[in-house]
Amino acid sequence: MGFYQHPSAIVDEGAQIGEGSRVWHFVHVCGGAHIGAGVSLGQNVFVGNKVSIGDRCKIQNNVSVYDDVTLEEGVFCGPSMVFTNVYNPRSLIERKDEYRNTLVKKGATLGANCTIVCGITIGEFAFVGAGAVVNKDVPAYALMVGVPARQIGWMSEFGEQLKLPLQGTSEAVCARTGVRYVLDGRQLNKLDAAQ
């Protein structure tokens, strides 16, 4: 076993967990889960059967990652944030065949207590603020806040807000790393590493 498992955690037979990952207190990982290397699953995390978690993700306390959620490399899930997998749930109606896929791309941050409504894609290095409710696709590098979530800016890969309009043509430099970004319409792209 190349990962740490706290004695109170339950990892069902068949679960795949990568080298150097840490499974903390009262975690339950279902048998069909695929978890990468260097992942941290905080206290009271649940991971469903049809879940893929990439390398170096950090899932903080009290998060349930339900079936049909995919987290690419380096995703941060803040404490008590929420994923869903059924759009219109009812206790009296079986809807397990109606799960909607949710994809969170590389490096994205999902703040504490935010909610991600199923069936959407969150772009690379996007940043969802604490308590936001995201119900539509989020562009790469977008800064999202509120209920429902709306874009208020752009973030660098380092996690610093960039001084850019929401759309148009413009350039910005991350104050912490010197990496340049260019806005083309409503798409932000990283130009290059710091010179």
Backbone as ProteinMPNN parsed JSONL, in Angstrom:
{"seq_chain_A": "MGFYQHPSAIVDEGAQIGEGSRVWHFVHVCGGAHIGAGVSLGQNVFVGNKVSIGDRCKIQNNVSVYDDVTLEEGVFCGPSMVFTNVYNPRSLIERKDEYRNTLVKKGATLGANCTIVCGITIGEFAFVGAGAVVNKDVPAYALMVGVPARQIGWMSEFGEQLKLPLQGTSEAVCARTGVRYVLDGRQLNKLDAAQ", "coords_chain_A": {"N_chain_A": [[0.856, -1.187, 0.0], [0.833, 2.036, -1.051], [-0.084, 4.384, 0.043], [-1.348, 6.542, 2.672], [-3.634, 5.519, 5.134], [-5.965, 6.413, 7.45], [-6.89, 4.76, 10.512], [-9.685, 4.921, 10.973], [-10.815, 5.272, 8.511], [-12.568, 4.038, 5.594], [-11.839, 2.073, 2.933], [-13.065, 0.694, 0.199], [-12.797, -2.583, -1.283], [-11.131, -2.802, -4.355], [-10.925, -0.129, -4.966], [-8.802, 2.309, -6.412], [-5.94, 3.865, -5.428], [-3.507, 6.306, -5.573], [0.122, 6.526, -5.238], [1.496, 7.935, -2.301], [-0.779, 9.3, -1.494], [-3.179, 10.565, 0.905], [-5.515, 9.444, 3.194], [-7.777, 10.513, 5.301], [-9.369, 10.827, 8.606], [-12.44, 9.094, 9.045], [-13.13, 8.876, 6.353], [-14.734, 7.634, 3.389], [-14.132, 5.622, 0.723], [-15.375, 4.416, -2.202], [-15.462, 1.246, -3.965], [-15.121, 1.443, -6.78], [-13.733, 3.755, -7.308], [-11.237, 5.949, -8.701], [-8.287, 7.247, -7.782], [-5.719, 9.557, -7.874], [-2.101, 10.073, -7.527], [-0.542, 11.495, -4.615], [-2.768, 12.734, -3.472], [-4.954, 14.389, -1.184], [-7.387, 13.458, 1.047], [-9.564, 14.875, 3.089], [-10.931, 14.914, 6.483], [-13.955, 13.069, 6.883], [-14.689, 12.796, 4.174], [-16.409, 11.641, 1.276], [-16.164, 9.394, -1.425], [-17.47, 8.455, -4.421], [-18.35, 5.519, -6.499], [-18.129, 5.867, -9.342], [-16.086, 7.833, -9.881], [-13.401, 9.969, -10.687], [-10.351, 11.105, -9.631], [-7.762, 13.286, -10.055], [-4.098, 13.456, -9.952], [-2.507, 15.012, -7.132], [-4.689, 16.44, -6.069], [-6.59, 18.283, -3.635], [-8.88, 17.605, -1.272], [-10.888, 18.969, 0.942], [-12.221, 18.836, 4.363], [-15.425, 17.234, 4.898], [-16.561, 16.892, 2.3], [-18.426, 15.508, -0.348], [-17.833, 13.523, -3.065], [-19.578, 12.716, -5.634], [-20.919, 10.062, -7.81], [-20.022, 10.204, -11.272], [-18.525, 12.511, -11.263], [-15.613, 14.163, -12.229], [-12.379, 15.035, -11.422], [-9.691, 16.782, -12.534], [-6.059, 16.975, -12.561], [-4.638, 18.521, -9.661], [-6.838, 19.893, -8.506], [-8.557, 21.897, -6.137], [-10.728, 21.406, -3.516], [-12.666, 23.109, -1.409], [-13.479, 23.27, 2.174], [-16.477, 21.612, 3.007], [-17.703, 22.061, 0.539], [-20.012, 21.427, -2.209], [-20.94, 18.859, -4.425], [-23.271, 17.875, -6.965], [-25.26, 15.293, -8.573], [-27.64, 14.72, -9.777], [-30.061, 16.531, -11.492], [-32.701, 17.254, -10.893], [-33.673, 16.137, -8.236], [-35.734, 13.698, -6.495], [-37.006, 12.049, -3.688], [-38.909, 10.038, -4.01], [-38.733, 9.211, -6.611], [-36.821, 7.304, -8.745], [-33.735, 8.147, -10.057], [-31.24, 7.361, -10.933], [-30.31, 6.724, -13.436], [-30.135, 9.116, -14.667], [-27.977, 10.659, -14.03], [-25.775, 13.433, -14.309], [-22.79, 14.362, -15.934], [-20.013, 15.908, -14.375], [-17.264, 17.977, -14.813], [-14.227, 19.024, -13.588], [-11.619, 20.956, -14.374], [-7.986, 20.957, -14.72], [-6.182, 22.322, -11.992], [-8.19, 23.989, -10.94], [-9.96, 25.889, -8.423], [-12.285, 25.342, -5.889], [-14.15, 27.026, -3.771], [-14.762, 27.146, -0.157], [-17.848, 25.822, 0.975], [-19.121, 26.257, -1.5], [-21.402, 25.422, -4.187], [-21.688, 23.08, -6.752], [-23.585, 22.66, -9.422], [-24.747, 19.821, -11.139], [-23.612, 18.551, -14.363], [-21.967, 20.383, -15.64], [-18.945, 22.07, -16.807], [-15.968, 23.094, -15.368], [-13.481, 25.325, -16.041], [-9.861, 25.205, -16.67], [-7.826, 26.206, -13.99], [-9.749, 27.926, -13.023], [-11.494, 29.893, -10.545], [-13.612, 29.494, -7.969], [-15.465, 31.296, -5.757], [-15.98, 31.287, -2.152], [-19.031, 29.925, -1.028], [-20.424, 30.325, -3.42], [-22.824, 29.506, -6.021], [-22.67, 27.473, -8.63], [-24.025, 27.119, -11.751], [-23.644, 26.86, -14.438], [-21.377, 26.394, -17.231], [-17.937, 27.243, -16.654], [-15.461, 29.487, -17.676], [-11.936, 28.918, -18.42], [-9.615, 30.12, -16.029], [-11.428, 31.933, -14.918], [-12.886, 34.065, -12.411], [-15.301, 33.434, -10.14], [-18.21, 34.375, -8.344], [-20.931, 34.513, -5.941], [-24.595, 34.03, -5.915], [-26.94, 33.215, -8.215], [-23.712, 32.043, -9.395], [-21.538, 34.467, -10.799], [-19.273, 35.861, -13.168], [-16.566, 37.813, -12.08], [-14.031, 38.539, -12.64], [-10.615, 37.643, -13.504], [-8.207, 35.039, -12.896], [-4.775, 34.244, -12.171], [-2.63, 31.371, -12.805], [-1.25, 31.045, -10.484], [-2.973, 31.921, -8.592], [-3.59, 34.581, -8.211], [-5.445, 37.592, -8.586], [-6.012, 38.979, -11.761], [-5.561, 42.068, -13.496], [-7.8, 42.77, -15.568], [-10.324, 43.382, -18.084], [-13.672, 41.907, -18.3], [-14.15, 41.052, -20.856], [-12.835, 41.412, -24.224], [-9.813, 42.719, -25.658], [-6.779, 42.363, -24.247], [-3.846, 42.522, -22.133], [-2.21, 41.044, -19.297], [-0.091, 40.763, -16.408], [0.911, 38.397, -14.055], [1.34, 39.409, -10.805], [2.849, 38.061, -8.925], [4.349, 36.053, -10.202], [5.208, 36.925, -12.698], [4.304, 35.861, -15.043], [2.72, 36.127, -18.192], [-0.546, 36.904, -19.462], [-3.116, 36.799, -21.932], [-6.087, 38.299, -23.016], [-8.595, 37.357, -25.177], [-11.35, 38.223, -26.586], [-13.645, 36.525, -24.817], [-11.96, 34.704, -23.773], [-9.232, 33.638, -21.901], [-5.749, 33.302, -22.128], [-2.658, 31.803, -21.23], [0.406, 33.24, -21.915], [3.268, 32.846, -21.755], [6.079, 31.683, -19.817], [7.569, 33.531, -17.095], [9.811, 36.079, -18.078]], "CA_chain_A": [[0.0, 0.0, 0.0], [1.671, 3.21, -1.18], [-0.773, 5.581, 0.524], [-1.679, 6.498, 4.097], [-5.053, 5.381, 5.453], [-6.249, 6.491, 8.878], [-7.635, 3.567, 10.939], [-11.141, 5.107, 10.924], [-11.246, 5.395, 7.113], [-13.001, 2.823, 4.907], [-11.509, 2.021, 1.504], [-13.649, -0.549, -0.294], [-11.988, -3.391, -2.181], [-11.191, -2.406, -5.759], [-10.572, 1.283, -5.129], [-7.425, 2.55, -6.828], [-5.437, 5.078, -4.79], [-2.118, 6.475, -5.992], [1.262, 6.64, -4.337], [1.651, 9.154, -1.512], [-2.057, 9.922, -1.133], [-3.51, 10.485, 2.323], [-6.947, 9.23, 3.409], [-7.85, 10.88, 6.71], [-10.402, 10.326, 9.519], [-13.843, 8.89, 8.683], [-13.312, 8.923, 4.897], [-15.211, 6.408, 2.742], [-13.832, 5.552, -0.703], [-16.064, 3.261, -2.793], [-14.598, 0.321, -4.682], [-14.87, 1.788, -8.172], [-13.079, 5.061, -7.411], [-9.866, 6.066, -9.198], [-7.693, 8.403, -7.12], [-4.337, 9.674, -8.308], [-0.994, 10.148, -6.572], [-0.372, 12.735, -3.881], [-4.088, 13.322, -3.184], [-5.334, 14.454, 0.223], [-8.827, 13.37, 1.312], [-9.731, 15.333, 4.462], [-11.877, 14.228, 7.366], [-15.366, 12.919, 6.511], [-14.883, 12.864, 2.722], [-16.982, 10.47, 0.611], [-15.827, 9.306, -2.844], [-18.333, 7.456, -5.046], [-17.79, 4.496, -7.376], [-17.828, 6.364, -10.687], [-15.395, 9.093, -9.643], [-11.985, 10.006, -11.026], [-9.669, 12.228, -8.989], [-6.405, 13.354, -10.592], [-2.963, 13.628, -9.054], [-2.276, 16.219, -6.334], [-5.91, 17.152, -5.667], [-6.811, 18.427, -2.199], [-10.305, 17.626, -0.97], [-10.936, 19.32, 2.347], [-13.197, 18.144, 5.197], [-16.877, 17.244, 4.69], [-16.918, 16.978, 0.88], [-18.841, 14.263, -0.994], [-17.596, 13.525, -4.509], [-20.549, 11.718, -6.06], [-20.732, 9.431, -9.108], [-19.979, 10.999, -12.495], [-17.701, 13.709, -11.086], [-14.215, 13.982, -12.587], [-11.478, 16.115, -11.046], [-8.377, 16.633, -13.147], [-4.91, 17.205, -11.679], [-4.443, 19.747, -8.903], [-8.081, 20.592, -8.128], [-8.745, 22.149, -4.715], [-12.131, 21.427, -3.081], [-12.675, 23.695, -0.083], [-14.291, 22.599, 3.19], [-17.944, 21.541, 2.927], [-18.292, 22.384, -0.772], [-21.011, 20.417, -2.575], [-21.219, 18.416, -5.789], [-24.531, 17.16, -7.162], [-25.201, 14.506, -9.808], [-28.991, 14.684, -10.349], [-30.498, 17.927, -11.631], [-34.021, 17.472, -10.269], [-33.865, 14.953, -7.394], [-36.915, 13.422, -5.676], [-36.849, 10.8, -2.948], [-39.878, 9.042, -4.45], [-38.512, 8.888, -8.023], [-35.472, 6.798, -9.001], [-33.132, 8.89, -11.168], [-29.83, 6.998, -11.063], [-29.95, 6.687, -14.855], [-30.154, 10.494, -15.146], [-26.819, 11.396, -13.533], [-25.115, 14.303, -15.277], [-21.345, 14.434, -15.72], [-19.393, 17.17, -13.982], [-15.828, 17.952, -15.053], [-13.464, 20.145, -13.046], [-10.34, 20.837, -15.073], [-6.714, 21.097, -14.014], [-5.805, 23.494, -11.211], [-9.308, 24.827, -10.499], [-10.231, 26.008, -6.989], [-13.699, 25.407, -5.52], [-14.081, 27.567, -2.419], [-15.548, 26.567, 0.933], [-19.313, 25.926, 0.934], [-19.728, 26.496, -2.811], [-22.185, 24.314, -4.736], [-21.497, 22.869, -8.184], [-24.74, 21.955, -9.969], [-24.246, 18.808, -12.051], [-23.736, 18.698, -15.802], [-21.192, 21.516, -16.138], [-17.489, 21.985, -16.85], [-15.25, 24.227, -14.791], [-12.247, 25.397, -16.804], [-8.547, 25.152, -16.033], [-7.396, 27.26, -13.083], [-10.85, 28.799, -12.603], [-11.532, 30.102, -9.097], [-14.989, 29.675, -7.506], [-15.404, 31.844, -4.414], [-16.714, 30.631, -1.067], [-20.475, 30.096, -0.991], [-21.025, 30.523, -4.743], [-23.607, 28.413, -6.599], [-22.316, 27.452, -10.044], [-25.03, 26.35, -12.483], [-23.319, 26.843, -15.87], [-19.955, 26.219, -17.5], [-17.061, 28.314, -16.21], [-14.266, 29.546, -18.525], [-10.614, 28.799, -17.8], [-9.081, 31.283, -15.31], [-12.484, 32.857, -14.482], [-13.174, 34.249, -10.988], [-16.756, 33.353, -10.022], [-18.746, 34.57, -6.998], [-22.344, 34.842, -5.812], [-25.688, 33.074, -6.081], [-26.065, 32.243, -8.88], [-22.358, 32.549, -9.617], [-21.274, 35.319, -11.96], [-17.845, 36.138, -13.296], [-16.19, 39.187, -11.721], [-12.645, 38.794, -13.002], [-9.75, 36.567, -13.989], [-7.16, 34.63, -11.962], [-3.587, 33.598, -12.731], [-2.428, 30.0, -12.327], [-0.708, 31.149, -9.139], [-4.07, 32.263, -7.693], [-3.652, 36.034, -8.032], [-6.383, 38.223, -9.499], [-5.396, 39.742, -12.838], [-6.247, 43.327, -13.802], [-8.287, 42.628, -16.937], [-11.779, 43.455, -18.223], [-14.277, 40.588, -18.481], [-14.005, 40.658, -22.256], [-12.109, 42.362, -25.057], [-8.443, 42.342, -25.953], [-5.941, 42.996, -23.241], [-2.799, 41.69, -21.551], [-1.913, 41.276, -17.888], [1.027, 40.008, -15.865], [0.729, 37.976, -12.669], [2.247, 40.184, -9.963], [3.701, 37.174, -8.118], [5.209, 35.174, -10.991], [5.655, 37.555, -13.93], [3.735, 35.172, -16.205], [1.814, 36.988, -18.95], [-1.815, 36.367, -19.927], [-3.775, 37.655, -22.913], [-7.535, 38.119, -23.146], [-9.053, 37.428, -26.564], [-12.797, 38.083, -26.47], [-13.948, 36.054, -23.461], [-11.05, 33.579, -23.497], [-7.928, 34.046, -21.385], [-4.686, 32.338, -22.396], [-1.321, 32.074, -20.682], [1.314, 33.433, -23.044], [4.574, 32.211, -21.58], [6.621, 31.797, -18.457], [8.211, 34.836, -16.827], [11.052, 36.314, -18.831]], "C_chain_A": [[0.89, 1.234, 0.0], [0.984, 4.487, -0.755], [-1.074, 5.419, 2.006], [-3.19, 6.41, 4.26], [-5.22, 5.426, 6.965], [-7.072, 5.269, 9.289], [-9.159, 3.701, 10.878], [-11.678, 5.183, 9.497], [-11.63, 4.027, 6.554], [-12.65, 2.973, 3.43], [-12.001, 0.674, 1.003], [-12.704, -1.254, -1.259], [-12.219, -2.958, -3.622], [-10.852, -0.95, -5.994], [-9.104, 1.401, -5.5], [-6.984, 3.891, -6.256], [-3.944, 5.162, -5.048], [-1.124, 6.676, -4.866], [1.264, 7.99, -3.612], [0.364, 9.864, -1.159], [-2.338, 9.699, 0.345], [-5.029, 10.45, 2.473], [-7.187, 9.394, 4.91], [-9.085, 10.327, 7.421], [-11.781, 10.227, 8.86], [-14.132, 9.067, 7.195], [-13.893, 7.589, 4.441], [-14.938, 6.526, 1.246], [-14.474, 4.283, -1.242], [-15.131, 2.489, -3.728], [-14.285, 0.668, -6.123], [-14.109, 3.08, -8.383], [-11.654, 4.939, -7.935], [-9.296, 7.369, -8.648], [-6.211, 8.413, -7.445], [-3.332, 9.715, -7.172], [-0.989, 11.502, -5.876], [-1.657, 13.459, -3.554], [-4.304, 13.336, -1.675], [-6.853, 14.453, 0.325], [-9.028, 13.691, 2.788], [-10.793, 14.564, 5.22], [-13.293, 14.235, 6.804], [-15.642, 13.13, 5.025], [-15.492, 11.553, 2.246], [-16.606, 10.531, -0.858], [-16.623, 8.153, -3.439], [-17.594, 6.499, -5.969], [-17.319, 5.028, -8.716], [-17.23, 7.759, -10.583], [-13.944, 8.93, -10.059], [-11.393, 11.276, -10.43], [-8.215, 12.201, -9.433], [-5.346, 13.532, -9.524], [-3.014, 14.987, -8.354], [-3.526, 17.062, -6.092], [-5.963, 17.227, -4.146], [-8.305, 18.579, -1.97], [-10.432, 17.797, 0.54], [-12.092, 18.623, 3.061], [-14.631, 18.305, 4.701], [-17.295, 17.463, 3.24], [-17.312, 15.592, 0.393], [-18.649, 14.408, -2.496], [-18.423, 12.371, -5.07], [-20.228, 11.15, -7.434], [-20.837, 10.446, -10.235], [-19.336, 12.364, -12.314], [-16.263, 13.336, -11.409], [-13.442, 15.231, -12.192], [-10.14, 15.849, -11.709], [-7.288, 16.973, -12.122], [-5.002, 18.542, -10.942], [-5.692, 20.529, -8.561], [-8.135, 20.726, -6.611], [-10.237, 22.248, -4.429], [-12.153, 21.902, -1.635], [-13.617, 22.988, 0.875], [-15.784, 22.728, 2.92], [-18.522, 22.017, 1.599], [-19.112, 21.195, -1.24], [-21.001, 20.15, -4.08], [-22.618, 17.811, -5.81], [-24.358, 16.271, -8.388], [-26.572, 14.274, -10.432], [-29.521, 16.11, -10.354], [-31.8, 18.211, -10.886], [-34.372, 16.292, -9.356], [-35.202, 14.916, -6.675], [-36.661, 12.111, -4.951], [-37.728, 9.691, -3.498], [-39.701, 8.617, -5.903], [-37.054, 8.493, -8.212], [-34.894, 7.509, -10.216], [-31.658, 8.55, -11.352], [-29.379, 6.899, -12.513], [-29.941, 8.085, -15.471], [-28.997, 11.32, -14.606], [-26.214, 12.232, -14.66], [-23.638, 14.426, -14.909], [-20.917, 15.838, -15.334], [-17.893, 17.007, -14.142], [-15.207, 19.212, -14.466], [-12.045, 19.996, -13.567], [-9.158, 21.239, -14.205], [-6.589, 22.423, -13.266], [-6.93, 24.36, -10.693], [-9.436, 24.8, -8.976], [-11.726, 26.158, -6.783], [-13.745, 25.789, -4.049], [-15.014, 26.894, -1.432], [-17.034, 26.844, 0.742], [-19.899, 26.303, -0.415], [-20.487, 25.248, -3.239], [-21.978, 24.269, -6.241], [-22.675, 22.031, -8.678], [-24.247, 21.044, -11.092], [-24.434, 19.184, -13.525], [-22.921, 19.831, -16.389], [-19.706, 21.18, -16.156], [-16.92, 23.267, -16.26], [-13.859, 24.219, -15.394], [-10.982, 25.386, -15.975], [-8.299, 26.406, -15.198], [-8.483, 28.292, -12.778], [-10.863, 28.857, -11.079], [-12.968, 30.416, -8.704], [-14.922, 30.117, -6.047], [-16.267, 31.08, -3.425], [-18.203, 30.952, -1.165], [-21.155, 30.288, -2.327], [-21.828, 29.295, -5.156], [-23.404, 28.467, -8.108], [-23.287, 26.545, -10.78], [-24.815, 26.385, -13.994], [-21.812, 26.724, -16.024], [-19.171, 27.464, -17.11], [-15.821, 28.326, -17.103], [-12.978, 29.329, -17.729], [-10.216, 30.141, -17.206], [-10.143, 32.245, -14.774], [-12.583, 32.882, -12.961], [-14.681, 34.387, -10.847], [-17.181, 33.541, -8.567], [-20.256, 34.72, -7.069], [-23.294, 33.69, -6.061], [-26.736, 33.715, -6.988], [-24.714, 32.876, -9.194], [-22.285, 33.374, -10.89], [-19.787, 35.632, -11.985], [-17.571, 37.595, -12.956], [-14.745, 39.497, -12.09], [-11.945, 37.553, -13.496], [-8.656, 36.287, -12.969], [-5.976, 34.021, -12.708], [-3.509, 32.156, -12.218], [-1.906, 29.99, -10.899], [-1.794, 31.465, -8.113], [-4.146, 33.742, -7.359], [-4.634, 36.622, -9.04], [-5.632, 39.093, -10.493], [-6.216, 40.996, -13.119], [-6.614, 43.326, -15.28], [-9.785, 42.872, -16.966], [-12.35, 42.046, -18.399], [-14.212, 40.115, -19.925], [-13.298, 41.754, -23.02], [-10.757, 41.808, -25.406], [-7.539, 43.108, -25.002], [-4.895, 42.01, -22.78], [-2.631, 42.042, -20.088], [-0.752, 40.378, -17.486], [0.695, 39.644, -14.426], [1.783, 38.669, -11.816], [3.223, 39.29, -9.192], [4.697, 36.373, -8.952], [5.798, 35.818, -12.237], [5.133, 36.89, -15.186], [2.694, 36.079, -16.863], [0.593, 36.207, -19.435], [-2.408, 37.34, -20.929], [-5.243, 37.276, -23.002], [-7.908, 38.337, -24.603], [-10.546, 37.164, -26.555], [-13.159, 37.752, -25.039], [-13.101, 34.835, -23.097], [-9.702, 34.13, -23.05], [-6.927, 32.929, -21.634], [-3.393, 32.775, -21.73], [-0.37, 32.17, -21.867], [2.602, 32.658, -22.886], [4.965, 32.302, -20.121], [7.267, 33.17, -18.315], [9.532, 34.909, -17.58], [12.211, 36.572, -17.897]], "O_chain_A": [[1.63, 1.456, 0.958], [1.414, 5.574, -1.143], [-1.059, 4.308, 2.536], [-3.937, 7.137, 3.606], [-4.682, 4.581, 7.68], [-7.877, 4.783, 8.494], [-9.856, 2.696, 10.743], [-12.893, 5.16, 9.303], [-11.101, 2.997, 6.973], [-13.117, 3.896, 2.764], [-11.43, -0.365, 1.334], [-11.917, -0.616, -1.958], [-13.357, -2.771, -4.054], [-10.522, -0.571, -7.118], [-8.261, 0.679, -4.968], [-7.574, 4.928, -6.559], [-3.202, 4.217, -4.779], [-1.479, 6.953, -3.72], [1.062, 9.041, -4.221], [0.409, 10.944, -0.571], [-1.81, 8.772, 0.959], [-5.737, 11.311, 1.951], [-6.839, 8.514, 5.698], [-9.768, 9.451, 6.888], [-12.23, 11.163, 8.199], [-15.262, 9.376, 6.819], [-13.595, 6.543, 5.018], [-15.454, 7.427, 0.584], [-14.15, 3.186, -0.786], [-14.135, 3.026, -4.213], [-13.264, 0.222, -6.645], [-13.862, 3.469, -9.524], [-10.954, 3.966, -7.656], [-9.756, 8.457, -8.997], [-5.529, 7.397, -7.306], [-3.657, 9.434, -6.018], [-1.375, 12.518, -6.454], [-1.649, 14.677, -3.375], [-3.892, 12.413, -0.972], [-7.526, 15.322, -0.229], [-8.701, 12.874, 3.649], [-11.462, 13.685, 4.676], [-13.776, 15.255, 6.313], [-16.721, 13.595, 4.658], [-15.143, 10.482, 2.743], [-16.71, 11.587, -1.482], [-16.473, 7.007, -3.015], [-16.392, 6.632, -6.198], [-16.232, 4.681, -9.178], [-17.772, 8.731, -11.11], [-13.33, 7.891, -9.819], [-11.872, 12.38, -10.689], [-7.513, 11.213, -9.217], [-5.652, 13.732, -8.348], [-3.499, 15.972, -8.909], [-3.425, 18.278, -5.927], [-5.448, 16.35, -3.453], [-8.92, 19.549, -2.413], [-10.124, 16.888, 1.31], [-12.86, 17.896, 2.43], [-15.011, 19.345, 4.165], [-18.284, 18.149, 2.98], [-16.624, 14.611, 0.678], [-19.223, 15.297, -3.124], [-18.026, 11.208, -4.993], [-19.373, 11.678, -8.146], [-21.612, 11.401, -10.177], [-19.568, 13.274, -13.111], [-15.751, 12.324, -10.93], [-13.8, 16.344, -12.577], [-9.522, 14.811, -11.474], [-7.583, 17.228, -10.954], [-5.391, 19.558, -11.518], [-5.607, 21.738, -8.344], [-7.8, 19.79, -5.886], [-10.935, 23.07, -5.023], [-11.713, 21.185, -0.736], [-14.46, 22.197, 0.45], [-16.287, 23.817, 2.64], [-19.706, 22.345, 1.528], [-18.941, 20.083, -0.74], [-21.047, 21.072, -4.895], [-23.094, 17.296, -4.799], [-23.422, 16.463, -9.164], [-26.661, 13.689, -11.511], [-29.443, 16.813, -9.348], [-31.972, 19.289, -10.316], [-35.281, 15.524, -9.673], [-35.744, 15.953, -6.291], [-36.151, 11.161, -5.546], [-37.343, 8.522, -3.46], [-40.436, 7.755, -6.385], [-36.153, 9.261, -7.876], [-35.492, 7.48, -11.292], [-30.9, 9.367, -11.875], [-28.182, 6.982, -12.792], [-29.758, 8.22, -16.681], [-29.017, 12.547, -14.705], [-26.15, 11.797, -15.81], [-23.281, 14.572, -13.74], [-21.396, 16.826, -15.89], [-17.313, 16.029, -13.673], [-15.607, 20.328, -14.801], [-11.352, 19.031, -13.244], [-9.315, 21.782, -13.112], [-6.849, 23.493, -13.815], [-6.665, 25.382, -10.06], [-9.07, 23.82, -8.326], [-12.367, 26.995, -7.419], [-13.42, 24.98, -3.18], [-15.933, 26.169, -1.813], [-17.43, 27.956, 0.392], [-21.08, 26.644, -0.482], [-20.251, 24.156, -2.722], [-22.079, 25.289, -6.923], [-22.756, 20.836, -8.391], [-23.418, 21.454, -11.905], [-25.281, 20.004, -13.88], [-23.154, 20.216, -17.535], [-19.265, 20.168, -15.611], [-17.336, 24.372, -16.608], [-13.134, 23.231, -15.281], [-11.013, 25.535, -14.753], [-8.535, 27.526, -15.652], [-8.184, 29.399, -12.33], [-10.313, 27.984, -10.409], [-13.492, 31.473, -9.056], [-14.389, 29.4, -5.2], [-17.164, 30.327, -3.807], [-18.587, 32.105, -1.36], [-22.38, 30.405, -2.365], [-21.554, 28.183, -4.705], [-23.893, 29.373, -8.782], [-23.376, 25.353, -10.487], [-25.698, 25.987, -14.753], [-21.062, 26.927, -15.069], [-19.663, 28.587, -17.218], [-15.185, 27.286, -17.277], [-12.944, 29.533, -16.515], [-10.453, 31.185, -17.813], [-9.788, 33.286, -14.221], [-12.392, 31.862, -12.3], [-15.277, 35.332, -11.365], [-16.594, 32.948, -7.663], [-20.805, 35.018, -8.13], [-22.897, 32.565, -6.364], [-27.376, 34.681, -6.573], [-24.591, 34.099, -9.25], [-22.881, 33.034, -11.912], [-19.129, 35.663, -10.945], [-18.238, 38.499, -13.46], [-14.283, 40.617, -11.872], [-12.57, 36.556, -13.856], [-8.224, 37.193, -12.255], [-6.145, 33.369, -13.738], [-4.241, 31.776, -11.304], [-2.105, 29.012, -10.178], [-1.581, 31.304, -6.911], [-4.708, 34.117, -6.331], [-4.662, 36.213, -10.201], [-4.733, 39.847, -10.122], [-7.44, 40.978, -12.989], [-5.861, 43.805, -16.128], [-10.466, 42.601, -15.977], [-11.599, 41.096, -18.62], [-14.218, 38.912, -20.188], [-13.171, 42.881, -22.542], [-10.557, 40.594, -25.451], [-7.541, 44.338, -24.965], [-5.024, 40.806, -23.001], [-2.873, 43.176, -19.676], [-0.469, 39.371, -18.134], [0.245, 40.495, -13.659], [2.98, 38.535, -12.071], [4.318, 39.734, -8.846], [5.78, 36.044, -8.466], [6.782, 35.319, -12.783], [5.479, 37.308, -16.291], [1.892, 36.717, -16.181], [0.678, 35.026, -19.77], [-2.236, 38.553, -20.807], [-5.598, 36.098, -23.057], [-7.583, 39.368, -25.193], [-10.971, 36.009, -26.52], [-13.007, 38.584, -24.145], [-13.471, 34.04, -22.233], [-9.105, 34.972, -23.72], [-7.212, 31.757, -21.385], [-3.077, 33.964, -21.673], [-0.343, 31.285, -22.722], [2.99, 31.899, -23.775], [4.275, 32.914, -19.305], [7.481, 33.875, -19.302], [10.262, 33.925, -17.695], [13.334, 36.79, -18.351]]}, "name": "protein", "num_of_chains": 1, "seq": "MGFYQHPSAIVDEGAQIGEGSRVWHFVHVCGGAHIGAGVSLGQNVFVGNKVSIGDRCKIQNNVSVYDDVTLEEGVFCGPSMVFTNVYNPRSLIERKDEYRNTLVKKGATLGANCTIVCGITIGEFAFVGAGAVVNKDVPAYALMVGVPARQIGWMSEFGEQLKLPLQGTSEAVCARTGVRYVLDGRQLNKLDAAQ"}
